[in-house]
Amino acid sequence: MNKEYLINRIKELPIDLQNEVLDFIEFLLLKRNIKNKDEIKKDDFNFDWEGGLSELAECYTSVELQHKAMEWR
């Protein structure tokens, strides 16, 4: 595939779709850089946030909190 052709096709897209193309390109590059799942250490993940909304448990059910989370996004 010709790079110039690809660039011209991207230029034809509206800016919001150009941003999606950029996101996808970055995803593909990241995916290629991670050769296997062993490179991601389980120690890298933590749950520091656990219990962060515990004070809201008396005010909301878990389903209501899910709906609130959707509103906050």
CNS distance restraints for C-alpha pairs under 8 A (distance, minus, plus):
assign (resid   1 and name CA) (resid   5 and name CA) 7.62 0.50 0.50
assign (resid   1 and name CA) (resid   6 and name CA) 7.63 0.50 0.50
assign (resid   2 and name CA) (resid   6 and name CA) 6.47 0.50 0.50
assign (resid   3 and name CA) (resid   7 and name CA) 6.15 0.50 0.50
assign (resid   4 and name CA) (resid   8 and name CA) 6.15 0.50 0.50
assign (resid   5 and name CA) (resid   9 and name CA) 6.22 0.50 0.50
assign (resid   6 and name CA) (resid  10 and name CA) 6.28 0.50 0.50
assign (resid   7 and name CA) (resid  11 and name CA) 6.23 0.50 0.50
assign (resid   8 and name CA) (resid  12 and name CA) 6.50 0.50 0.50
assign (resid   9 and name CA) (resid  13 and name CA) 7.01 0.50 0.50
assign (resid  10 and name CA) (resid  18 and name CA) 6.30 0.50 0.50
assign (resid  10 and name CA) (resid  21 and name CA) 7.83 0.50 0.50
assign (resid  11 and name CA) (resid  18 and name CA) 7.50 0.50 0.50
assign (resid  13 and name CA) (resid  17 and name CA) 5.98 0.50 0.50
assign (resid  13 and name CA) (resid  18 and name CA) 6.00 0.50 0.50
assign (resid  14 and name CA) (resid  18 and name CA) 6.29 0.50 0.50
assign (resid  15 and name CA) (resid  19 and name CA) 6.27 0.50 0.50
assign (resid  16 and name CA) (resid  20 and name CA) 6.52 0.50 0.50
assign (resid  17 and name CA) (resid  21 and name CA) 6.24 0.50 0.50
assign (resid  18 and name CA) (resid  22 and name CA) 6.29 0.50 0.50
assign (resid  19 and name CA) (resid  23 and name CA) 6.22 0.50 0.50
assign (resid  20 and name CA) (resid  24 and name CA) 6.15 0.50 0.50
assign (resid  21 and name CA) (resid  25 and name CA) 6.13 0.50 0.50
assign (resid  22 and name CA) (resid  26 and name CA) 6.22 0.50 0.50
assign (resid  23 and name CA) (resid  27 and name CA) 6.17 0.50 0.50
assign (resid  24 and name CA) (resid  28 and name CA) 6.19 0.50 0.50
assign (resid  25 and name CA) (resid  29 and name CA) 6.24 0.50 0.50
assign (resid  26 and name CA) (resid  30 and name CA) 6.12 0.50 0.50
assign (resid  27 and name CA) (resid  31 and name CA) 6.03 0.50 0.50
assign (resid  28 and name CA) (resid  32 and name CA) 6.16 0.50 0.50
assign (resid  29 and name CA) (resid  33 and name CA) 6.29 0.50 0.50
assign (resid  30 and name CA) (resid  34 and name CA) 6.49 0.50 0.50
assign (resid  31 and name CA) (resid  35 and name CA) 7.64 0.50 0.50
assign (resid  34 and name CA) (resid  39 and name CA) 6.87 0.50 0.50
assign (resid  35 and name CA) (resid  39 and name CA) 7.43 0.50 0.50
assign (resid  40 and name CA) (resid  44 and name CA) 7.43 0.50 0.50
assign (resid  41 and name CA) (resid  45 and name CA) 7.91 0.50 0.50
assign (resid  53 and name CA) (resid  57 and name CA) 7.13 0.50 0.50
assign (resid  56 and name CA) (resid  60 and name CA) 6.06 0.50 0.50
assign (resid  57 and name CA) (resid  61 and name CA) 6.51 0.50 0.50
assign (resid  57 and name CA) (resid  62 and name CA) 7.66 0.50 0.50
assign (resid  60 and name CA) (resid  64 and name CA) 5.68 0.50 0.50
assign (resid  60 and name CA) (resid  65 and name CA) 6.18 0.50 0.50
assign (resid  61 and name CA) (resid  65 and name CA) 6.29 0.50 0.50
assign (resid  62 and name CA) (resid  66 and name CA) 6.26 0.50 0.50
assign (resid  63 and name CA) (resid  67 and name CA) 6.41 0.50 0.50
assign (resid  64 and name CA) (resid  68 and name CA) 6.23 0.50 0.50
assign (resid  65 and name CA) (resid  69 and name CA) 6.07 0.50 0.50
assign (resid  66 and name CA) (resid  70 and name CA) 6.39 0.50 0.50
assign (resid  67 and name CA) (resid  71 and name CA) 6.43 0.50 0.50
assign (resid  68 and name CA) (resid  72 and name CA) 6.26 0.50 0.50
assign (resid  69 and name CA) (resid  73 and name CA) 6.47 0.50 0.50
